[in-house]
Amino acid sequence: MKYRVLAVLLVFTFLNSAFAKQPNRDKLIELAKYTGMYEQINQQKIALNEQGQKLAQQYSQQLLASFKNISPELQKDLDTVFVKYMQNIGKLINEEKAINSYLDLISKKLDAKDIDTIVAFYKSPAGKKFTKANISITPEWTKQLMGNMDKKLMVELQQLLIELQTVTMKYKNK
């Protein structure tokens, strides 16, 4: 009987301490705000939209170069369609989902005390300066990260176009 009571007390103590250390959701959101996460996600959306617009123009040119007898009207319509879809690809990033995903992941790695310590840093002058600097470098960092992505994607899209042409030629010749 003593061992059962002791076992129950140990389990209760363990569970109580485990749950007590879980970071508070409000503290996690505060962390996201102080670290500039919302601003960084918005900058990523802007960069994706710009990248998408460039890709739309490049892909449209590649498509038009592949088909020799396209009328100017069709060319204009295709350009409009490409730009319409590609310039807004940043909307594919759901800000709240991204934040919640991050908060769920970080809450598994840091306890409430860690979060309090980190938030205290971000509230400090050095933390605020760090956040401001971090947000200000995000566009340049994104450009470096995305770097040749448009060129790499164009190579892939060219391969796709060639494959599509090959498939359509089979049917054209039937």
C-alpha positions as CSV (number, residue, x, y, z in Angstrom):
1,M,0.0,0.0,0.0
2,K,2.8,2.4,0.8
3,Y,4.4,1.8,-2.6
4,R,1.1,2.5,-4.4
5,V,0.7,5.8,-2.5
6,L,4.3,6.6,-3.2
7,A,3.9,5.8,-6.8
8,V,0.8,7.9,-7.2
9,L,2.5,10.8,-5.4
10,L,5.6,10.5,-7.7
11,V,3.5,10.4,-10.8
12,F,1.4,13.4,-9.6
13,T,4.5,15.3,-8.7
14,F,6.1,14.6,-12.1
15,L,3.0,15.6,-14.0
16,N,2.5,18.7,-12.0
17,S,6.1,19.8,-12.5
18,A,6.0,18.9,-16.2
19,F,2.8,21.0,-16.8
20,A,4.0,23.8,-14.6
21,K,7.0,24.4,-16.8
22,Q,5.0,24.6,-20.1
23,P,5.2,28.1,-21.5
24,N,2.1,30.2,-21.4
25,R,0.6,30.8,-24.9
26,D,0.5,34.6,-24.2
27,K,4.2,34.6,-23.4
28,L,4.9,32.7,-26.6
29,I,3.0,35.2,-28.6
30,E,4.8,38.0,-26.8
31,L,8.1,36.3,-27.8
32,A,7.0,36.2,-31.4
33,K,6.1,39.9,-31.4
34,Y,9.4,41.0,-29.7
35,T,11.5,38.9,-32.0
36,G,10.0,40.6,-35.0
37,M,8.5,37.4,-36.4
38,Y,5.4,39.0,-37.8
39,E,7.5,41.6,-39.7
40,Q,9.8,39.0,-41.0
41,I,6.9,36.9,-42.3
42,N,5.5,39.9,-44.1
43,Q,8.9,40.6,-45.7
44,Q,9.1,37.0,-46.8
45,K,5.6,37.4,-48.4
46,I,6.8,40.6,-50.3
47,A,9.9,38.8,-51.5
48,L,7.9,35.9,-52.7
49,N,5.5,38.2,-54.6
50,E,8.5,40.0,-56.2
51,Q,10.1,36.6,-57.1
52,G,6.8,35.4,-58.5
53,Q,6.4,38.4,-60.7
54,K,9.8,37.9,-62.2
55,L,9.2,34.2,-62.7
56,A,5.9,35.0,-64.4
57,Q,7.6,37.3,-66.9
58,Q,10.4,34.8,-67.6
59,Y,8.1,31.9,-67.9
60,S,5.8,33.8,-70.2
61,Q,8.7,34.7,-72.4
62,Q,9.9,31.1,-72.5
63,L,6.4,29.9,-73.4
64,L,6.0,32.5,-76.1
65,A,9.5,31.7,-77.6
66,S,8.4,28.0,-77.8
67,F,5.3,28.7,-79.8
68,K,6.1,30.7,-82.9
69,N,2.6,31.7,-84.2
70,I,1.1,33.3,-81.1
71,S,-0.9,36.4,-81.8
72,P,-0.1,39.6,-79.8
73,E,-3.5,39.4,-78.2
74,L,-2.9,35.9,-76.9
75,Q,0.6,36.9,-75.8
76,K,-0.9,39.8,-73.8
77,D,-3.6,37.6,-72.3
78,L,-1.0,34.9,-71.3
79,D,1.2,37.6,-69.7
80,T,-1.8,38.8,-67.7
81,V,-2.6,35.3,-66.5
82,F,1.0,34.6,-65.5
83,V,1.4,37.8,-63.6
84,K,-2.0,37.5,-61.9
85,Y,-1.1,34.1,-60.4
86,M,2.6,34.6,-59.7
87,Q,2.7,38.1,-58.2
88,N,0.5,37.0,-55.3
89,I,2.2,33.8,-54.3
90,G,3.1,35.4,-51.0
91,K,-0.5,34.9,-49.9
92,L,0.2,31.2,-49.8
93,I,2.0,31.9,-46.5
94,N,-0.6,32.0,-43.7
95,E,0.9,34.3,-41.1
96,E,-1.1,32.9,-38.2
97,K,-0.4,29.3,-39.1
98,A,3.3,30.0,-39.4
99,I,3.4,31.8,-36.0
100,N,1.3,29.0,-34.4
101,S,3.5,26.3,-35.9
102,Y,6.6,28.1,-34.6
103,L,5.2,28.6,-31.2
104,D,4.1,25.0,-30.9
105,L,7.6,23.8,-31.9
106,I,9.5,26.2,-29.6
107,S,7.2,25.4,-26.6
108,K,8.5,21.9,-26.8
109,K,12.1,23.0,-26.6
110,L,11.9,25.8,-24.0
111,D,10.1,25.9,-20.7
112,A,8.3,28.9,-19.2
113,K,11.4,30.1,-17.4
114,D,13.4,30.1,-20.6
115,I,10.7,32.0,-22.4
116,D,10.5,34.6,-19.6
117,T,14.3,35.0,-19.8
118,I,14.3,35.4,-23.6
119,V,11.4,37.8,-23.5
120,A,13.2,39.9,-20.9
121,F,16.2,40.1,-23.2
122,Y,14.0,41.2,-26.2
123,K,12.4,43.9,-24.0
124,S,15.9,45.2,-23.1
125,P,17.6,47.9,-25.1
126,A,20.0,45.3,-26.6
127,G,17.1,43.0,-27.4
128,K,15.2,45.8,-29.1
129,K,18.3,46.8,-31.1
130,F,18.8,43.2,-32.1
131,T,15.2,42.8,-33.3
132,K,15.4,46.1,-35.3
133,A,18.7,45.0,-36.9
134,N,17.3,41.5,-37.6
135,I,14.2,42.9,-39.3
136,S,16.2,45.3,-41.3
137,I,18.5,42.6,-42.7
138,T,15.6,40.2,-43.6
139,P,15.1,41.6,-47.2
140,E,18.8,41.3,-48.1
141,W,19.0,37.9,-46.4
142,T,16.0,36.7,-48.3
143,K,17.5,37.9,-51.6
144,Q,20.7,36.0,-50.8
145,L,18.7,33.0,-49.8
146,M,16.5,33.1,-52.9
147,G,19.5,34.2,-55.0
148,N,19.5,32.0,-58.0
149,M,16.2,30.4,-57.2
150,D,14.5,32.1,-60.1
151,K,17.2,30.8,-62.5
152,K,17.0,27.3,-61.0
153,L,13.2,27.3,-61.3
154,M,13.4,28.6,-64.9
155,V,15.6,25.6,-65.8
156,E,12.9,23.3,-64.2
157,L,10.1,25.2,-66.0
158,Q,12.0,24.9,-69.3
159,Q,12.2,21.1,-68.8
160,L,8.5,21.1,-68.0
161,L,7.7,23.1,-71.2
162,I,9.8,20.7,-73.3
163,E,8.0,17.8,-71.8
164,L,4.6,19.4,-72.4
165,Q,5.6,20.2,-76.0
166,T,6.6,16.6,-76.5
167,V,3.4,15.3,-75.2
168,T,1.3,17.7,-77.3
169,M,3.3,16.9,-80.4
170,K,2.3,13.2,-80.1
171,Y,-1.4,14.2,-80.2
172,K,-0.8,16.8,-83.0
173,N,0.7,14.2,-85.2
174,K,-2.2,11.7,-84.8
